[in-house]
Amino acid sequence: MSKFLSFLSGSLAGALASAAMVMLLTPKSGQAVRTDIKREVNSILEEGRRAAELKRVELEAQLAQMRGDLPLSELNTTQVPK
């Protein structure tokens, strides 16, 4: 049991020391880091939305062609509404 407590206290001390070092050595403020993360997440989400819209247009065109609504020569899957 004492080995476990020694391990646990060592792990806790290491985690606290690591957190302190990160806080001291981080070149940006917390607000700046949060802003950067938010901007990057929004960029990734927007890219995903554009990819999903492109795929939706492509699949709708394929479905229309399979149903016979639209000849294959009239399919244009490169136009994506913004």
C-alpha contacts under 8 A as a table, 3 or more apart, distances in Angstrom:
res1	aa1	res2	aa2	distance
1	M	4	F	5.22
1	M	5	L	6.43
2	S	5	L	5.05
2	S	6	S	6.09
3	K	6	S	5.04
3	K	7	F	6.12
4	F	7	F	5.03
4	F	8	L	6.04
5	L	8	L	4.97
5	L	9	S	6.02
6	S	9	S	5.23
6	S	10	G	6.04
7	F	10	G	5.11
7	F	11	S	6.07
8	L	11	S	5.11
8	L	12	L	6.17
9	S	12	L	5.06
9	S	13	A	6.08
10	G	13	A	5.09
10	G	14	G	6.07
11	S	14	G	5.08
11	S	15	A	6.12
12	L	15	A	5.09
12	L	16	L	6.19
13	A	16	L	5.17
13	A	17	A	6.11
14	G	17	A	5.08
14	G	18	S	6.04
15	A	18	S	5.09
15	A	19	A	6.13
16	L	19	A	5.11
16	L	20	A	6.17
17	A	20	A	5.12
17	A	21	M	6.22
18	S	21	M	5.12
18	S	22	V	6.19
19	A	22	V	5.14
19	A	23	M	6.23
20	A	23	M	5.15
20	A	24	L	6.21
21	M	24	L	5.09
21	M	25	L	5.94
22	V	25	L	5.24
22	V	26	T	5.72
23	M	26	T	5.64
26	T	29	S	7.47
28	K	32	A	5.97
28	K	33	V	6.34
29	S	32	A	5.21
29	S	33	V	6.32
30	G	33	V	5.10
30	G	34	R	6.12
31	Q	34	R	5.09
31	Q	35	T	6.09
32	A	35	T	5.05
32	A	36	D	6.17
33	V	36	D	5.10
33	V	37	I	6.14
34	R	37	I	5.08
34	R	38	K	6.02
35	T	38	K	5.08
35	T	39	R	6.10
36	D	39	R	5.12
36	D	40	E	6.17
37	I	40	E	5.13
37	I	41	V	6.09
38	K	41	V	5.17
38	K	42	N	6.12
39	R	42	N	5.18
39	R	43	S	6.16
40	E	43	S	5.03
40	E	44	I	6.23
41	V	44	I	5.13
41	V	45	L	6.13
42	N	45	L	5.05
42	N	46	E	6.06
43	S	46	E	5.16
43	S	47	E	6.21
44	I	47	E	5.12
44	I	48	G	6.23
45	L	48	G	5.03
45	L	49	R	6.20
46	E	49	R	5.00
46	E	50	R	6.24
47	E	50	R	5.16
47	E	51	A	6.21
48	G	51	A	5.06
48	G	52	A	6.07
49	R	52	A	5.07
49	R	53	E	6.11
50	R	53	E	5.09
50	R	54	L	6.16
51	A	54	L	5.12
51	A	55	K	6.19
52	A	55	K	5.11
52	A	56	R	6.04
53	E	56	R	4.96
53	E	57	V	6.22
53	E	80	V	6.95
53	E	81	P	7.97
54	L	57	V	5.25
54	L	58	E	6.21
54	L	77	T	7.53
54	L	78	T	7.72
54	L	80	V	5.86
55	K	58	E	4.97
55	K	59	L	6.05
56	R	59	L	5.16
56	R	60	E	6.03
57	V	60	E	5.14
57	V	61	A	6.16
57	V	77	T	6.21
57	V	80	V	6.95
58	E	61	A	5.21
58	E	62	Q	6.29
58	E	77	T	5.13
59	L	62	Q	4.99
59	L	63	L	6.08
60	E	63	L	5.03
60	E	64	A	6.09
61	A	64	A	5.07
61	A	65	Q	6.15
61	A	70	L	7.83
61	A	75	L	6.22
61	A	76	N	7.66
61	A	77	T	6.96
62	Q	65	Q	5.06
62	Q	66	M	6.12
63	L	66	M	5.00
63	L	67	R	6.12
64	A	67	R	5.13
64	A	68	G	6.14
64	A	69	D	5.02
64	A	70	L	5.63
65	Q	68	G	5.00
65	Q	69	D	5.79
65	Q	70	L	4.91
65	Q	71	P	5.89
65	Q	72	L	6.07
65	Q	75	L	7.83
66	M	69	D	7.61
67	R	70	L	7.85
68	G	71	P	6.75
70	L	74	E	6.53
70	L	75	L	7.15
71	P	74	E	5.52
71	P	75	L	7.00
72	L	75	L	5.43
76	N	79	Q	6.55
77	T	80	V	7.40
